[in-house]
Amino acid sequence: MNLDLPDSSRDQFDYDIEMIESEMRATEPRHSVIRTCLLDLKATLTDVGGGVLVNAIWQQVNSYLSSHP
C-alpha cells in the first residue's frame, strides 16, 4: 500500500522505523525511544487515514451532488 506521504513525513516515518529496529537490536533497548517513535508513527498514520477517509467521503458527496442537480 502506498501511503502517499509528503517527503518530510516520509523521511520522519522511515527514521522512526529505523530507530525502532535499531533499539530492538540493542542490548538494552530504550523503551522511551521506542514509545516516542511509535507515537510519531501513530500520528502519521492517523493523518494519512484521515486523508483517505476525507477523500472517500468527498467522492460520495460529489457523486450524490452530480446525480441530484
N, C-alpha and C positions, 0 to 999 in steps of 0.2 A: 504494500500500500504506500502510495506517495503522499506524504503529509503536506507537501507544497508549502514549506516553511520559508519565510524570508531568510536571507543569508545570515543575518545576525542571530536569529532564533535557531537556525540550523547549526551554526557554529557552537552556540551555547548548549544545544541538545547533544551534539557529538562530544563536547567537552565533558558534560555531566556523565554520559555513558562511559567514556574512557576513565574518568575519575573513579566511578563506582567499580569498574573492572580492576583498576589498579589497587584500590583499597581492599577488594576481596582477595587479591593475591598477597597482600601484605601479611607479615607475621602477626601483627597486631592491628587489625583494621580499625580505623577511627569511625565509630558509629555516628558521630556528629557530622562528619563529612558526607557519609553515605546518606544520612537523613536529609541534609541540605540539598544534595544533588537530586534525590528522589522528589523532594518538594518542588524543585525547579522543573523537573520533568513533568510532574503533575500539572503545574501551571501552564506549561507549554501545550500539553495535550488538551487541557481544558479550553485554552484559547482556540486551538485547531478544531476541536469538537464543536465548540460554539459556532465557529465559522461555517462548518459543514451543516449544522442544524439551521442556521440562518439562511444559507443558500437553498436548502431543501424547502423550507417554508416559503421563501420568496418565489421559488418555481411554482409552488402550488397556488399562491396568491395570484401570480401573474397569469397562470393558466385559467384560473377562475375569472379574473377580470377580462381576459381575452374572449371568453365564451359568454360573458354577460355584459354586453355593451350598454 
